[in-house]
Amino acid sequence: MSIQDAFAVLPTPSEPARRGVRLHVDGRCEGASAFGLRGAHGLLDALRRSGSLQGAAERLSISYRSAWGQLEALQKALGRPVVVKTKGHGTALTAFGTALLVLLTTSQNRLAPALAAEEMALTEGLRRLLEPADARIRLAASHDPLLVGAIEAWQEIDLMVAGSLDALARLRDGTVDAAGFHYGSDGPPPPPFDAVFASRDLAVVPLFRREQGFMLAAGNPLELETITDIAFRQARFVNRQRGAGTRIWFERLCAEAGLAPGAIIGYHTEEFTHQAVAALIATGAADVGMGTRAVAERFALDYRPLGWEVYFLAARAGLGAGRLAAFREDLCDRAGRTSGYAPPDGLRG
């Protein structure tokens, strides 16, 4: 379902106004009955994946009664059914419920990087009051699903998602202790990344290798294979934010093909994560974007590989390699077990 389709099945502006329903980005909903917006998103997503309320409850590790109570509160507040129960076939989302899930998912994808940055700033401010300055490692890094998943198991690392250039800028100004970055495809680093490797104040090490390519709508209905196809067939592209390594790679592809990036429809449509790009394609709001194979597979998208690249970590020389050695080993092992990833050359996996 596309974003446009989602709006088509949602109530007209007069209907929510009559009911007094308002959704807040902090997770609250005001209506005839209150419910937690973040909890509602999790419940709807679990229902979509499991096809039954019991299955959704198990996914969320809550009781069936609790799941049913949340569902009733949600439907009462909105004044519309979000699910339909069919004997022998479980519980399915209604068209309205599916549209609502699309809107909530898109909103979360857009807000996640900004909220994570604010959360890190608040956490760091509190930690300065409670802990020694060197108790934790502050990491700004270009978004990568494998990296994010690994960091969840390393409580001493605080992650802020940022584009490759932005992450390195934060490392230079002392906002963070380390930066994760990539510049696209194998080969010598282009400017300004070459200066990072030449700096005596930084230690730069490879974390893992990953494949990037074009993520396409399932079945590739526009038959897109190259960047020239995207321009010629006027496909809707979704880009990454300025300073992102993936965007820099895309702009280099445009230059190699003799195309002006601005001529690509959607070039100015920016998202901050691979998942956000994939979500827009999966919902029909875009036709193509760049991302990793693992994310394309997760969203059941078609995929056309463009090449492999190394994802690097730059850290202050005084940080100490020992503090990051175990983390690098963990990432190496994960890369060896994940589709579209590989350990960096010279490290086991």
SVG drawing of the C-alpha trace seen along z (x, -y; Angstrom):
<svg xmlns="http://www.w3.org/2000/svg" viewBox="-18 -21 69 44">
<polyline fill="none" stroke="black" stroke-width="0.4" points="0.0,0.0 1.4,-3.4 1.4,-6.5 -1.2,-8.0 -3.4,-4.9 -3.0,-5.1 -4.4,-8.6 -7.3,-7.6 -8.7,-5.1 -8.1,-7.2 -11.0,-9.4 -11.7,-12.8 -10.5,-15.8 -14.0,-16.4 -14.3,-12.9 -11.3,-13.0 -12.3,-16.6 -15.7,-15.4 -14.1,-12.6 -11.4,-14.8 -8.6,-12.4 -5.1,-13.7 -1.8,-11.8 1.3,-13.1 4.9,-12.3 5.7,-11.5 3.5,-8.5 0.2,-9.8 -3.2,-9.7 -6.1,-11.8 -9.6,-10.5 -12.7,-8.9 -10.4,-6.4 -6.7,-6.9 -4.0,-4.5 -0.2,-4.4 0.7,-5.2 4.1,-3.4 2.4,-0.4 -0.3,-0.5 2.3,-0.5 4.0,2.6 0.7,4.4 -0.4,3.6 3.0,4.7 2.9,7.9 -0.6,8.7 0.5,8.1 3.4,10.5 1.6,13.3 -1.9,13.2 -3.5,13.8 -3.9,12.0 -2.5,14.9 0.6,14.8 0.9,11.1 0.7,11.4 3.5,14.0 5.7,11.8 5.3,9.0 5.6,11.2 2.3,10.1 -0.9,12.0 -3.7,12.4 -6.0,10.5 -3.6,7.5 -3.3,7.6 -7.0,7.6 -7.4,4.8 -4.9,2.6 -6.7,3.4 -10.1,2.5 -8.7,-0.8 -7.2,-1.6 -10.5,-0.9 -12.6,-2.9 -10.3,-5.9 -10.3,-6.0 -14.0,-5.0 -13.1,-2.5 -12.2,1.2 -8.5,1.9 -8.8,5.7 -11.3,8.3 -11.5,11.7 -12.5,14.6 -13.3,18.0 -10.6,20.5 -8.4,17.8 -7.1,15.7 -7.1,11.9 -6.2,9.6 -5.8,5.9 -8.6,4.0 -7.7,1.6 -7.9,-1.2 -5.6,0.7 -3.1,1.4 -3.1,-2.3 -2.6,-3.3 0.3,-0.9 1.9,-2.4 1.6,-5.9 3.0,-5.0 5.9,-3.1 6.8,-5.9 6.7,-8.4 8.9,-6.2 11.5,-5.8 11.6,-9.6 11.8,-10.4 14.2,-7.7 17.5,-9.4 16.6,-12.7 15.1,-11.1 18.2,-8.9 20.5,-12.0 18.5,-13.8 18.4,-10.7 22.2,-10.5 22.6,-14.2 20.4,-13.8 22.1,-10.6 25.5,-12.1 24.5,-15.1 23.3,-13.0 26.3,-10.7 28.7,-13.6 27.1,-14.1 27.2,-10.5 30.2,-8.8 33.8,-9.5 34.2,-11.1 35.9,-8.1 33.4,-5.5 31.7,-5.1 32.5,-5.4 30.5,-8.0 30.1,-6.8 28.6,-8.7 28.2,-6.5 26.6,-6.1 23.5,-4.0 24.0,-0.2 21.6,2.5 24.5,4.9 26.2,2.2 23.1,1.1 22.2,4.6 25.7,5.3 25.7,2.1 22.5,3.2 24.6,5.9 27.4,3.4 26.0,1.2 29.2,-0.8 28.8,-2.3 26.4,-5.2 25.4,-5.4 24.3,-8.5 23.3,-7.9 24.7,-10.4 25.9,-10.6 29.5,-9.6 30.8,-13.2 28.7,-14.4 30.0,-11.6 33.6,-12.5 32.9,-16.2 31.6,-15.3 34.8,-13.3 36.9,-16.3 35.1,-18.8 35.2,-16.4 31.5,-15.7 32.2,-12.0 35.1,-9.6 34.8,-7.6 33.1,-7.7 31.8,-5.0 32.0,-5.9 32.1,-4.5 32.6,-6.1 31.3,-3.6 32.9,-0.8 36.4,0.7 39.4,-1.4 41.4,-4.4 39.5,-6.9 38.3,-10.0 38.5,-13.5 37.7,-14.4 37.9,-10.9 41.6,-10.6 42.5,-13.2 41.0,-10.9 43.5,-8.1 46.4,-10.5 45.7,-12.1 48.2,-11.2 45.6,-12.0 43.2,-9.2 43.4,-5.5 41.3,-4.1 40.4,-0.4 38.0,1.7 35.0,3.1 33.3,5.1 32.6,5.3 29.1,5.0 27.3,5.1 25.2,2.2 22.8,2.0 19.6,0.8 16.5,1.8 13.5,2.1 9.8,2.8 9.0,6.5 9.1,8.0 11.0,4.9 8.0,3.8 10.0,1.0 12.8,3.4 15.5,1.2 19.1,2.5 21.3,-0.6 21.3,-4.3 20.6,-5.2 17.4,-3.1 16.3,-5.1 16.7,-8.4 15.3,-7.1 12.2,-5.5 11.6,-8.4 11.5,-6.1 10.9,-7.7 14.2,-7.6 14.6,-8.0 17.9,-9.4 19.9,-9.5 20.7,-12.7 23.5,-15.0 26.9,-13.8 25.8,-10.1 28.3,-7.7 25.6,-6.0 24.5,-9.4 28.2,-10.2 28.4,-6.8 25.1,-7.5 26.4,-10.9 29.6,-9.3 27.5,-6.8 25.6,-9.7 28.9,-11.4 30.3,-8.2 27.1,-7.8 27.2,-11.4 23.9,-12.2 23.1,-15.3 21.9,-14.0 19.1,-16.7 17.7,-15.1 16.7,-12.0 13.1,-12.2 13.2,-12.1 16.9,-13.1 15.9,-15.7 13.8,-13.1 16.0,-12.3 15.8,-9.6 18.2,-8.9 18.4,-5.0 18.4,-2.1 15.1,-0.9 13.4,-4.2 14.4,-4.0 13.2,-0.4 9.9,-1.2 9.0,-3.9 9.7,-1.5 7.8,1.4 4.7,-0.9 4.7,-2.1 5.8,-5.7 9.0,-5.2 10.4,-2.9 14.1,-2.6 16.8,-3.6 20.2,-2.4 20.8,-0.2 22.2,3.1 21.2,6.6 20.1,7.5 17.6,4.6 16.2,5.4 15.7,9.0 14.0,7.9 11.5,5.8 11.0,8.5 12.3,6.1 14.1,6.9 17.8,6.1 20.5,5.3 24.0,5.3 26.3,2.3 29.5,3.4 31.2,4.0 32.6,1.4 34.5,1.4 32.8,-0.2 35.5,-1.9 35.9,-3.1 38.0,-6.2 38.8,-6.8 41.0,-9.2 44.5,-7.8 44.4,-8.0 41.2,-6.1 43.0,-2.8 42.6,0.1 41.8,2.5 38.5,0.9 37.2,1.6 39.0,4.9 36.2,7.1 33.5,5.0 35.4,5.4 35.7,9.2 31.9,9.3 31.2,7.4 33.5,9.6 31.7,12.7 28.3,11.2 29.4,10.1 30.5,13.7 27.0,14.9 24.8,12.2 23.7,12.0 25.4,9.2 28.2,8.8 31.7,10.2 34.6,9.8 37.2,7.2 40.3,8.5 42.8,9.7 40.3,10.4 38.8,13.7 35.0,14.2"/>
</svg>
